Amino acid sequence: MTSPVTHTTTARIAGLLLAAGGGRRLGGRPKALLEHDGALLVERAAGTLRAGGCARVHVVLGASADRVRRRARLPDCVLVDNPDWERGMGSSLRAGLASLEGTGARAALVMLVDQPGIGEEAVRRVAEAGLARGPDRLPAALVSAAYAGVRGHPVLFGAAHWPGITARAEGDQGARGYLGSRQAEITLVECADVADPYDVDTPSDLARLRPGR
């Protein structure tokens, strides 16, 4: 059994939710506003970060940001606008990391809004692996959830890596290029027993959002 992660210990780790996508392959339906089991995906994902131990949660919005602000219940979250969201995930990652500067966060734990099969236990495991390095080494941490050994989300980026990630985050690649160049530094945390990292990208994927799925 893993030890509980408290909000006090994870004050150094900020949750960063990327929720700016316009759902182009879903006919222009913003993913943040899709519903699953009575809640919007953006609400569920922000709640997952909090339940997993992140006391501070920043949510990057883009497509239909005004509608998301009106409809979504995101108490105590910092909402970050990404006017360049159409350029892809990389622009949202850059905006999110920039919003964390000066907050005292020493690492960012990144989730994607369109992966509702990832729950709080995966967040907790990744956060714990970062915290296990000790507070002085947390800024140098790179920790990723893994599924049968394959790297996935959520991912923890220590603050020392933020400038390098920002410089290379382009298009829909996000931090993939940066992580690929530092594979030996990444701690993988197996999460296949507690999470399912499917994406909601196409109309056929919407079936996964039915109650009980």
C-alpha positions as protocol buffer text, in pm:
chain_id: "A"
residue {
  index: 1
  type: MET
  ca { x: 0 y: 0 z: 0 }
}
residue {
  index: 2
  type: THR
  ca { x: 134 y: 344 z: -88 }
}
residue {
  index: 3
  type: SER
  ca { x: 150 y: 616 z: 172 }
}
residue {
  index: 4
  type: PRO
  ca { x: -99 y: 900 z: 128 }
}
residue {
  index: 5
  type: VAL
  ca { x: 21 y: 1215 z: -42 }
}
residue {
  index: 6
  type: THR
  ca { x: -88 y: 1522 z: 152 }
}
residue {
  index: 7
  type: HIS
  ca { x: -154 y: 1869 z: 17 }
}
residue {
  index: 8
  type: THR
  ca { x: 123 y: 1994 z: 248 }
}
residue {
  index: 9
  type: THR
  ca { x: 389 y: 1771 z: 96 }
}
residue {
  index: 10
  type: THR
  ca { x: 275 y: 1835 z: -260 }
}
residue {
  index: 11
  type: ALA
  ca { x: 266 y: 2213 z: -232 }
}
residue {
  index: 12
  type: ARG
  ca { x: 594 y: 2190 z: -424 }
}
residue {
  index: 13
  type: ILE
  ca { x: 417 y: 2006 z: -710 }
}
residue {
  index: 14
  type: ALA
  ca { x: 158 y: 2194 z: -916 }
}
residue {
  index: 15
  type: GLY
  ca { x: -102 y: 2015 z: -1123 }
}
residue {
  index: 16
  type: LEU
  ca { x: -106 y: 2135 z: -1484 }
}
residue {
  index: 17
  type: LEU
  ca { x: -408 y: 2037 z: -1693 }
}
residue {
  index: 18
  type: LEU
  ca { x: -392 y: 2089 z: -2070 }
}
residue {
  index: 19
  type: ALA
  ca { x: -753 y: 2148 z: -2178 }
}
residue {
  index: 20
  type: ALA
  ca { x: -728 y: 2382 z: -2476 }
}
residue {
  index: 21
  type: GLY
  ca { x: -798 y: 2147 z: -2767 }
}
residue {
  index: 22
  type: GLY
  ca { x: -1079 y: 2222 z: -3011 }
}
residue {
  index: 23
  type: GLY
  ca { x: -1170 y: 1861 z: -3089 }
}
residue {
  index: 24
  type: ARG
  ca { x: -1111 y: 1896 z: -3464 }
}
residue {
  index: 25
  type: ARG
  ca { x: -1166 y: 1523 z: -3522 }
}
residue {
  index: 26
  type: LEU
  ca { x: -1480 y: 1543 z: -3307 }
}
residue {
  index: 27
  type: GLY
  ca { x: -1641 y: 1795 z: -3539 }
}
residue {
  index: 28
  type: GLY
  ca { x: -1515 y: 2096 z: -3346 }
}
residue {
  index: 29
  type: ARG
  ca { x: -1645 y: 1991 z: -3003 }
}
residue {
  index: 30
  type: PRO
  ca { x: -1400 y: 2121 z: -2741 }
}
residue {
  index: 31
  type: LYS
  ca { x: -1283 y: 1826 z: -2534 }
}
residue {
  index: 32
  type: ALA
  ca { x: -1302 y: 2022 z: -2209 }
}
residue {
  index: 33
  type: LEU
  ca { x: -1681 y: 2043 z: -2250 }
}
residue {
  index: 34
  type: LEU
  ca { x: -1746 y: 1674 z: -2320 }
}
residue {
  index: 35
  type: GLU
  ca { x: -1939 y: 1503 z: -2042 }
}
residue {
  index: 36
  type: HIS
  ca { x: -1872 y: 1176 z: -1862 }
}
residue {
  index: 37
  type: ASP
  ca { x: -2074 y: 1039 z: -1570 }
}
residue {
  index: 38
  type: GLY
  ca { x: -2242 y: 1372 z: -1504 }
}
residue {
  index: 39
  type: ALA
  ca { x: -1935 y: 1597 z: -1515 }
}
residue {
  index: 40
  type: LEU
  ca { x: -1737 y: 1781 z: -1780 }
}
residue {
  index: 41
  type: LEU
  ca { x: -1403 y: 1627 z: -1869 }
}
residue {
  index: 42
  type: VAL
  ca { x: -1224 y: 1942 z: -1753 }
}
residue {
  index: 43
  type: GLU
  ca { x: -1395 y: 1918 z: -1414 }
}
residue {
  index: 44
  type: ARG
  ca { x: -1309 y: 1550 z: -1376 }
}
residue {
  index: 45
  type: ALA
  ca { x: -945 y: 1598 z: -1470 }
}
residue {
  index: 46
  type: ALA
  ca { x: -894 y: 1898 z: -1239 }
}
residue {
  index: 47
  type: GLY
  ca { x: -1058 y: 1701 z: -960 }
}
residue {
  index: 48
  type: THR
  ca { x: -829 y: 1407 z: -1031 }
}
residue {
  index: 49
  type: LEU
  ca { x: -522 y: 1624 z: -989 }
}
residue {
  index: 50
  type: ARG
  ca { x: -654 y: 1756 z: -658 }
}
residue {
  index: 51
  type: ALA
  ca { x: -755 y: 1411 z: -532 }
}
residue {
  index: 52
  type: GLY
  ca { x: -411 y: 1282 z: -628 }
}
residue {
  index: 53
  type: GLY
  ca { x: -251 y: 1542 z: -402 }
}
residue {
  index: 54
  type: CYS
  ca { x: -190 y: 1859 z: -606 }
}
residue {
  index: 55
  type: ALA
  ca { x: -286 y: 2156 z: -390 }
}
residue {
  index: 56
  type: ARG
  ca { x: -235 y: 2403 z: -679 }
}
residue {
  index: 57
  type: VAL
  ca { x: -396 y: 2328 z: -1015 }
}
residue {
  index: 58
  type: HIS
  ca { x: -353 y: 2539 z: -1329 }
}
residue {
  index: 59
  type: VAL
  ca { x: -588 y: 2469 z: -1621 }
}
residue {
  index: 60
  type: VAL
  ca { x: -487 y: 2582 z: -1972 }
}
residue {
  index: 61
  type: LEU
  ca { x: -789 y: 2679 z: -2183 }
}
residue {
  index: 62
  type: GLY
  ca { x: -809 y: 2761 z: -2552 }
}
residue {
  index: 63
  type: ALA
  ca { x: -1099 y: 2655 z: -2773 }
}
residue {
  index: 64
  type: SER
  ca { x: -1427 y: 2802 z: -2645 }
}
residue {
  index: 65
  type: ALA
  ca { x: -1249 y: 2929 z: -2336 }
}
residue {
  index: 66
  type: ASP
  ca { x: -1538 y: 3162 z: -2251 }
}
residue {
  index: 67
  type: ARG
  ca { x: -1787 y: 2874 z: -2261 }
}
residue {
  index: 68
  type: VAL
  ca { x: -1564 y: 2662 z: -2041 }
}
residue {
  index: 69
  type: ARG
  ca { x: -1535 y: 2944 z: -1788 }
}
residue {
  index: 70
  type: ARG
  ca { x: -1914 y: 2981 z: -1782 }
}
residue {
  index: 71
  type: ARG
  ca { x: -2004 y: 2614 z: -1758 }
}
residue {
  index: 72
  type: ALA
  ca { x: -1724 y: 2442 z: -1571 }
}
residue {
  index: 73
  type: ARG
  ca { x: -1702 y: 2423 z: -1194 }
}
residue {
  index: 74
  type: LEU
  ca { x: -1332 y: 2469 z: -1127 }
}
residue {
  index: 75
  type: PRO
  ca { x: -1307 y: 2608 z: -773 }
}
residue {
  index: 76
  type: ASP
  ca { x: -966 y: 2736 z: -668 }
}
residue {
  index: 77
  type: CYS
  ca { x: -809 y: 2650 z: -1004 }
}
residue {
  index: 78
  type: VAL
  ca { x: -597 y: 2905 z: -1189 }
}
residue {
  index: 79
  type: LEU
  ca { x: -736 y: 2937 z: -1542 }
}
residue {
  index: 80
  type: VAL
  ca { x: -473 y: 3013 z: -1805 }
}
residue {
  index: 81
  type: ASP
  ca { x: -571 y: 3135 z: -2152 }
}
residue {
  index: 82
  type: ASN
  ca { x: -371 y: 3009 z: -2448 }
}
residue {
  index: 83
  type: PRO
  ca { x: -453 y: 3233 z: -2747 }
}
residue {
  index: 84
  type: ASP
  ca { x: -227 y: 3013 z: -2964 }
}
residue {
  index: 85
  type: TRP
  ca { x: -410 y: 2688 z: -2887 }
}
residue {
  index: 86
  type: GLU
  ca { x: -461 y: 2611 z: -3256 }
}
residue {
  index: 87
  type: ARG
  ca { x: -86 y: 2562 z: -3287 }
}
residue {
  index: 88
  type: GLY
  ca { x: -111 y: 2243 z: -3083 }
}
residue {
  index: 89
  type: MET
  ca { x: -32 y: 2097 z: -2745 }
}
residue {
  index: 90
  type: GLY
  ca { x: 315 y: 2247 z: -2738 }
}
residue {
  index: 91
  type: SER
  ca { x: 173 y: 2599 z: -2713 }
}
residue {
  index: 92
  type: SER
  ca { x: -50 y: 2496 z: -2420 }
}
residue {
  index: 93
  type: LEU
  ca { x: 242 y: 2335 z: -2239 }
}
residue {
  index: 94
  type: ARG
  ca { x: 445 y: 2651 z: -2284 }
}
residue {
  index: 95
  type: ALA
  ca { x: 158 y: 2867 z: -2155 }
}
residue {
  index: 96
  type: GLY
  ca { x: 102 y: 2641 z: -1857 }
}
residue {
  index: 97
  type: LEU
  ca { x: 465 y: 2628 z: -1752 }
}
residue {
  index: 98
  type: ALA
  ca { x: 494 y: 3007 z: -1790 }
}
residue {
  index: 99
  type: SER
  ca { x: 195 y: 3049 z: -1558 }
}
residue {
  index: 100
  type: LEU
  ca { x: 377 y: 2853 z: -1286 }
}
residue {
  index: 101
  type: GLU
  ca { x: 678 y: 3083 z: -1279 }
}
residue {
  index: 102
  type: GLY
  ca { x: 697 y: 3269 z: -949 }
}
residue {
  index: 103
  type: THR
  ca { x: 445 y: 3042 z: -773 }
}
residue {
  index: 104
  type: GLY
  ca { x: 702 y: 2849 z: -572 }
}
residue {
  index: 105
  type: ALA
  ca { x: 621 y: 2525 z: -752 }
}
residue {
  index: 106
  type: ARG
  ca { x: 928 y: 2305 z: -793 }
}
residue {
  index: 107
  type: ALA
  ca { x: 765 y: 2061 z: -1034 }
}
residue {
  index: 108
  type: ALA
  ca { x: 462 y: 2040 z: -1263 }
}
residue {
  index: 109
  type: LEU
  ca { x: 250 y: 1727 z: -1289 }
}
residue {
  index: 110
  type: VAL
  ca { x: 93 y: 1736 z: -1634 }
}
residue {
  index: 111
  type: MET
  ca { x: -236 y: 1571 z: -1738 }
}
residue {
  index: 112
  type: LEU
  ca { x: -439 y: 1582 z: -2060 }
}
residue {
  index: 113
  type: VAL
  ca { x: -810 y: 1659 z: -2046 }
}
residue {
  index: 114
  type: ASP
  ca { x: -903 y: 1386 z: -2295 }
}
residue {
  index: 115
  type: GLN
  ca { x: -781 y: 1088 z: -2088 }
}
residue {
  index: 116
  type: PRO
  ca { x: -1063 y: 1026 z: -1838 }
}
residue {
  index: 117
  type: GLY
  ca { x: -943 y: 672 z: -1771 }
}
residue {
  index: 118
  type: ILE
  ca { x: -651 y: 812 z: -1569 }
}
residue {
  index: 119
  type: GLY
  ca { x: -751 y: 862 z: -1209 }
}
residue {
  index: 120
  type: GLU
  ca { x: -612 y: 988 z: -883 }
}
residue {
  index: 121
  type: GLU
  ca { x: -402 y: 682 z: -802 }
}
residue {
  index: 122
  type: ALA
  ca { x: -187 y: 731 z: -1112 }
}
residue {
  index: 123
  type: VAL
  ca { x: -140 y: 1097 z: -1016 }
}
residue {
  index: 124
  type: ARG
  ca { x: -48 y: 996 z: -664 }
}
residue {
  index: 125
  type: ARG
  ca { x: 209 y: 740 z: -776 }
}
residue {
  index: 126
  type: VAL
  ca { x: 383 y: 983 z: -1009 }
}
residue {
  index: 127
  type: ALA
  ca { x: 385 y: 1257 z: -744 }
}
residue {
  index: 128
  type: GLU
  ca { x: 525 y: 1019 z: -483 }
}
residue {
  index: 129
  type: ALA
  ca { x: 805 y: 912 z: -714 }
}
residue {
  index: 130
  type: GLY
  ca { x: 904 y: 1276 z: -758 }
}
residue {
  index: 131
  type: LEU
  ca { x: 883 y: 1352 z: -388 }
}
residue {
  index: 132
  type: ALA
  ca { x: 1089 y: 1043 z: -304 }
}
residue {
  index: 133
  type: ARG
  ca { x: 1393 y: 1217 z: -450 }
}
residue {
  index: 134
  type: GLY
  ca { x: 1377 y: 1472 z: -169 }
}
residue {
  index: 135
  type: PRO
  ca { x: 1291 y: 1844 z: -184 }
}
residue {
  index: 136
  type: ASP
  ca { x: 1635 y: 1952 z: -302 }
}
residue {
  index: 137
  type: ARG
  ca { x: 1632 y: 1713 z: -598 }
}
residue {
  index: 138
  type: LEU
  ca { x: 1269 y: 1760 z: -700 }
}
residue {
  index: 139
  type: PRO
  ca { x: 1347 y: 2036 z: -956 }
}
residue {
  index: 140
  type: ALA
  ca { x: 1568 y: 1788 z: -1145 }
}
residue {
  index: 141
  type: ALA
  ca { x: 1304 y: 1513 z: -1151 }
}
residue {
  index: 142
  type: LEU
  ca { x: 1151 y: 1360 z: -1463 }
}
residue {
  index: 143
  type: VAL
  ca { x: 881 y: 1105 z: -1377 }
}
residue {
  index: 144
  type: SER
  ca { x: 631 y: 943 z: -1610 }
}
residue {
  index: 145
  type: ALA
  ca { x: 345 y: 701 z: -1568 }
}
residue {
  index: 146
  type: ALA
  ca { x: 398 y: 386 z: -1774 }
}
residue {
  index: 147
  type: TYR
  ca { x: 153 y: 134 z: -1914 }
}
residue {
  index: 148
  type: ALA
  ca { x: 308 y: -210 z: -1968 }
}
residue {
  index: 149
  type: GLY
  ca { x: 642 y: -29 z: -1978 }
}
residue {
  index: 150
  type: VAL
  ca { x: 534 y: 232 z: -2235 }
}
residue {
  index: 151
  type: ARG
  ca { x: 562 y: 596 z: -2126 }
}
residue {
  index: 152
  type: GLY
  ca { x: 234 y: 787 z: -2094 }
}
residue {
  index: 153
  type: HIS
  ca { x: 55 y: 1044 z: -1877 }
}
residue {
  index: 154
  type: PRO
  ca { x: 60 y: 1192 z: -1622 }
}
residue {
  index: 155
  type: VAL
  ca { x: 416 y: 1323 z: -1637 }
}
residue {
  index: 156
  type: LEU
  ca { x: 608 y: 1518 z: -1374 }
}
residue {
  index: 157
  type: PHE
  ca { x: 857 y: 1782 z: -1490 }
}
residue {
  index: 158
  type: GLY
  ca { x: 1093 y: 1929 z: -1233 }
}
residue {
  index: 159
  type: ALA
  ca { x: 1134 y: 2305 z: -1264 }
}
residue {
  index: 160
  type: ALA
  ca { x: 1493 y: 2277 z: -1385 }
}
residue {
  index: 161
  type: HIS
  ca { x: 1357 y: 2120 z: -1704 }
}
residue {
  index: 162
  type: TRP
  ca { x: 1096 y: 2385 z: -1780 }
}
residue {
  index: 163
  type: PRO
  ca { x: 1321 y: 2611 z: -1993 }
}
residue {
  index: 164
  type: GLY
  ca { x: 1436 y: 2318 z: -2207 }
}
residue {
  index: 165
  type: ILE
  ca { x: 1082 y: 2189 z: -2252 }
}
residue {
  index: 166
  type: THR
  ca { x: 954 y: 2535 z: -2340 }
}
residue {
  index: 167
  type: ALA
  ca { x: 1224 y: 2579 z: -2602 }
}
residue {
  index: 168
  type: ARG
  ca { x: 1134 y: 2252 z: -2775 }
}
residue {
  index: 169
  type: ALA
  ca { x: 756 y: 2227 z: -2728 }
}
residue {
  index: 170
  type: GLU
  ca { x: 606 y: 2267 z: -3075 }
}
residue {
  index: 171
  type: GLY
  ca { x: 293 y: 2146 z: -3253 }
}
residue {
  index: 172
  type: ASP
  ca { x: 123 y: 1845 z: -3100 }
}
residue {
  index: 173
  type: GLN
  ca { x: 448 y: 1689 z: -2981 }
}
residue {
  index: 174
  type: GLY
  ca { x: 440 y: 1859 z: -2642 }
}
residue {
  index: 175
  type: ALA
  ca { x: 745 y: 1748 z: -2444 }
}
residue {
  index: 176
  type: ARG
  ca { x: 799 y: 1432 z: -2648 }
}
residue {
  index: 177
  type: GLY
  ca { x: 1118 y: 1553 z: -2813 }
}
residue {
  index: 178
  type: TYR
  ca { x: 1267 y: 1676 z: -2487 }
}
residue {
  index: 179
  type: LEU
  ca { x: 1185 y: 1352 z: -2306 }
}
residue {
  index: 180
  type: GLY
  ca { x: 1322 y: 1147 z: -2593 }
}
residue {
  index: 181
  type: SER
  ca { x: 1658 y: 1316 z: -2552 }
}
residue {
  index: 182
  type: ARG
  ca { x: 1665 y: 1242 z: -2176 }
}
residue {
  index: 183
  type: GLN
  ca { x: 1532 y: 891 z: -2154 }
}
residue {
  index: 184
  type: ALA
  ca { x: 1804 y: 779 z: -1912 }
}
residue {
  index: 185
  type: GLU
  ca { x: 1686 y: 1041 z: -1660 }
}
residue {
  index: 186
  type: ILE
  ca { x: 1318 y: 943 z: -1660 }
}
residue {
  index: 187
  type: THR
  ca { x: 1174 y: 743 z: -1373 }
}
residue {
  index: 188
  type: LEU
  ca { x: 891 y: 522 z: -1502 }
}
residue {
  index: 189
  type: VAL
  ca { x: 606 y: 439 z: -1265 }
}
residue {
  index: 190
  type: GLU
  ca { x: 385 y: 150 z: -1374 }
}
residue {
  index: 191
  type: CYS
  ca { x: 15 y: 246 z: -1363 }
}
residue {
  index: 192
  type: ALA
  ca { x: -155 y: -7 z: -1589 }
}
residue {
  index: 193
  type: ASP
  ca { x: -317 y: -171 z: -1286 }
}
residue {
  index: 194
  type: VAL
  ca { x: -494 y: 151 z: -1184 }
}
residue {
  index: 195
  type: ALA
  ca { x: -549 y: 353 z: -1504 }
}
residue {
  index: 196
  type: ASP
  ca { x: -640 y: 322 z: -1872 }
}
residue {
  index: 197
  type: PRO
  ca { x: -466 y: 586 z: -2085 }
}
residue {
  index: 198
  type: TYR
  ca { x: -707 y: 591 z: -2380 }
}
residue {
  index: 199
  type: ASP
  ca { x: -765 y: 922 z: -2561 }
}
residue {
  index: 200
  type: VAL
  ca { x: -1100 y: 1067 z: -2665 }
}
residue {
  index: 201
  type: ASP
  ca { x: -1005 y: 1184 z: -3013 }
}
residue {
  index: 202
  type: THR
  ca { x: -1265 y: 1061 z: -3262 }
}
residue {
  index: 203
  type: PRO
  ca { x: -1643 y: 1007 z: -3271 }
}
residue {
  index: 204
  type: SER
  ca { x: -1593 y: 634 z: -3210 }
}
residue {
  index: 205
  type: ASP
  ca { x: -1409 y: 717 z: -2887 }
}
residue {
  index: 206
  type: LEU
  ca { x: -1717 y: 893 z: -2749 }
}
residue {
  index: 207
  type: ALA
  ca { x: -1865 y: 554 z: -2662 }
}
residue {
  index: 208
  type: ARG
  ca { x: -1615 y: 537 z: -2377 }
}
residue {
  index: 209
  type: LEU
  ca { x: -1786 y: 836 z: -2216 }
}
residue {
  index: 210
  type: ARG
  ca { x: -2113 y: 654 z: -2158 }
}
residue {
  index: 211
  type: PRO
  ca { x: -2207 y: 596 z: -1793 }
}
residue {
  index: 212
  type: GLY
  ca { x: -2032 y: 300 z: -1642 }
}
residue {
  index: 213
  type: ARG
  ca { x: -1753 y: 285 z: -1901 }
}
